[in-house]
Amino acid sequence: MNKMFLVCSLFLLGAGCSHDEMPGKTPPVGYMVIGDEKHEGVQGSYCWNTTCADTAGPPELMKGHKPVVVKPGESIRFTLDFEPKPNEFHLTHFQGDKETDVSFDGGEVTAPMEEGVYHYAYSVWWMDEEEEHLSHGDSSYAFSIKVVE
């Protein structure tokens, strides 16, 4: 019985995980690019090689960080200076208690038209191209902007 439990446990631990190591001990730095200025994000939750870490959401992670001032509708790009590039992306913005998914394909988005402070969660995955649901790594980053006229 103990051998069967051990075998099942090892199988479950390996399910959905990759045996391929990603470069580096931690995920790469995520950036928000506005105009020609790059702004480093705050590391959020991630799974990288053999380590997973869970953090608070962007509003809590960004406490104590000054938001980047932008104009309404200004272009914002989220990126990583890292190879290989992630192949899945997700972007969410938070304003107050409201959380909204942002249509995003890894390219550019525009700042909201209404003034205020917005927090963003930029999440990326390095998914296996042959085996569905197999992740080689994932990471999320928090950013804040302040939209002003």
TAZINOR-V910236 format. One record per residue. N is the residue number from 0. SS is DSSP state (H for helix, E for strand, C for the rest). PHI is phi as a letter, one per 40 degrees, with the letter a starting at -180 (none if undefined). Layout:
BEGIN
N | SS | PHI
N | SS | PHI
END
This chain:
BEGIN
0 | C | none
1 | H | c
2 | H | c
3 | H | c
4 | H | c
5 | H | c
6 | H | c
7 | H | c
8 | H | c
9 | H | c
10 | H | c
11 | H | c
12 | H | c
13 | H | c
14 | C | c
15 | C | g
16 | E | b
17 | C | b
18 | C | c
19 | C | c
20 | C | c
21 | C | c
22 | C | c
23 | C | g
24 | C | c
25 | C | b
26 | C | c
27 | C | c
28 | C | c
29 | E | c
30 | E | b
31 | E | b
32 | E | b
33 | E | b
34 | C | g
35 | C | b
36 | E | b
37 | E | b
38 | E | b
39 | E | c
40 | C | c
41 | E | c
42 | E | c
43 | E | b
44 | E | c
45 | E | a
46 | E | b
47 | E | a
48 | C | f
49 | C | b
50 | E | b
51 | E | b
52 | E | b
53 | C | b
54 | C | b
55 | C | c
56 | C | c
57 | H | d
58 | H | d
59 | H | c
60 | H | c
61 | C | c
62 | C | d
63 | C | g
64 | C | b
65 | C | c
66 | C | c
67 | E | c
68 | E | c
69 | E | b
70 | C | c
71 | C | d
72 | C | g
73 | C | c
74 | E | c
75 | E | b
76 | E | b
77 | E | b
78 | E | a
79 | E | b
80 | C | c
81 | C | a
82 | C | b
83 | C | c
84 | C | c
85 | C | c
86 | C | b
87 | E | b
88 | E | b
89 | E | a
90 | E | b
91 | E | b
92 | E | b
93 | E | b
94 | E | b
95 | C | g
96 | C | c
97 | E | c
98 | E | b
99 | E | b
100 | E | c
101 | E | b
102 | C | c
103 | C | a
104 | C | b
105 | C | g
106 | C | b
107 | E | b
108 | E | b
109 | E | b
110 | C | c
111 | C | d
112 | C | c
113 | C | c
114 | C | c
115 | E | i
116 | E | c
117 | E | b
118 | E | b
119 | E | b
120 | E | b
121 | E | b
122 | E | b
123 | E | b
124 | E | b
125 | E | b
126 | E | c
127 | C | c
128 | C | c
129 | C | b
130 | C | b
131 | C | c
132 | C | g
133 | C | b
134 | E | b
135 | E | c
136 | E | i
137 | E | a
138 | E | a
139 | E | b
140 | E | b
141 | E | b
142 | E | a
143 | E | b
144 | E | b
145 | E | b
146 | E | c
147 | C | b
148 | C | c
END
